[in-house]
Amino acid sequence: MKQEIRRIILVLVGLCLAFLSLIVYISYFQVFKASAIKKNSYNKRLWINEEAILRGSFLDRNGKTLVYSEKKDETYVRHYLYGRLYSHIIGYSYREYGKSGLELQYNNSLLNTSENAAINELKNLVSPTTEGNNIKLTIDHDLQSKARELLRGKKGSIVAMNPNNGEIYAMVSLPDFDVNSLKEDWKTITEDPNSPLVNRATQGLYAPGSVFKVVTAAAFLEKENLDTAYECTGSVNVGGYEFSDYNNKAHGKLDLKGALVSSCNTYFATKSVEVGKETLGDMAEKFMFNNRIPFDLPVKNSQFPYKGFLDKTELAAASIGQGKVLVTPLNMAMVASGIANGGQIVKPILVKEVLSKEGKTIRTNTTEILSMATDPIKANLIKEMMVETVNSGTGTKARIKNVKVAGKTGTAETASGKSHAWFIGFAPADDPKVAVAVVLEEDDSTGGSSAAPIARDIMLHAINNIKE
């Protein structure tokens, strides 16, 4: 009798465990995997529901239509009017390949549906959704077109933004792909070693080279009693490693301004050791390094790994944007914006408004201050250094007639042996309207010779043509 009772208890325990396992299994998918399943391109229920709704359109900041849907033979057809130009921003929506870009991130808004499936089911019983909402971007179509034309034939990225409110005017990444021929070209695109599907503006991590000296200069200004005087001989040994200036040029006697204007590597390498990794690392984090940048698209974190072991040589390398420092072009545009904006780092904005089919504003993205990187006095000091860099230093090819431009060039060494060419800056310097970051990936040129002229043309166009 006891043995039978024991068996019954074992069976009951087994059934209870099986039941609990089933609950845990279902709960796991409901709580942790629901969003991923909902967005999975193989979710047939999702696509059946979507194909009964006229997907909303995308508009530029001036109301120009960029993407729209229309009904054809009982189905909705998506029209991407500028196949390549917005491939990394707007992305694509295809049953076979899923979604990317804002098509993915703003899927519910474009369909006028809720994240909650139960609410959607209830809503559809009462009043079925047949038309989605429209998305108005902060992008200026003409500047976006110009940015892509300036980058044509190269790998890299251009980001142009309003430094005061964070609105992105242009965001280009090359190589790109034609959204309209995605089905035909999928195999070629996915096997391309140049990774055309990657949005380099937000997902590309690059050695910044000397554009990072803007952050380093801000850290130096935070260090009280730092002797900013220096005698440059063209090279210096830090921790057993020889740091040299471009072409081993000796700059002679320098202060911080002279060092930034001439982009003196040995100055920053030497002074960074005096300042220390904590001061430099703390400043980098104020400029959003090692931090998640809230944005309408996913953004990789820029890296300044100072909290682990960082010896003198590594710190010196980091101070000039080499070594373990990696950045996204978007983050570097924010660095330039921070200096332009009196030390305030504002949240970048790509989606300006969500509009109903009747044109009513449903949601607006407003300006938000993410960090106070430095105070206005120090920001102004760095701004004047950057102005002189363009007037007489390494950034003269970014000059604009009758406009005061602030900027910094960068030439970053890479493992391939081909350098990245960088430029960050803003204009007009005394009343900033636009900030820009340009990176030419493995261009094997200097930032002053190749990235600066591109930045100049972007800033000039924005100043003359974009109204805030």
Protein Blocks (a to p, Z undefined) as FASTA:
>chain_A
ZZmmmmmmmmmmmmmmmmmmmmmmmmmmmmmmmmmmmmpmklmklmmmmmmpccdddddf
kopafbdcddeehiacdddfblmlmmmmnopadfklopehjllmmmmmmnopafblklmm
mmmmmmccfbdcddddfbdfklmmmmmmmmgoiacddddddfknopafbdcddddddfkl
mmmmmmmmmmpmnlpmbcfklmpccdekjmlmmmmmmmmmmpghiafbdcdehiaceehi
acddehhiaebjadfklmmmnopaklmmmmmmmnopmlmmmmmmmnopaiacddfbdcdd
ddddfkbccdfklmmmmmnopajbccdfklmmmmmmmmmnoopacdddfblbdcdfkopa
fbdcddddfbdfbafklmmmmmmmmmmmmmmmmmlmmpcehiacdddddddddfkopacd
dddddddfklcfbdcddddehklpafklmmmmmmmmmmmmmmmmpcZZ
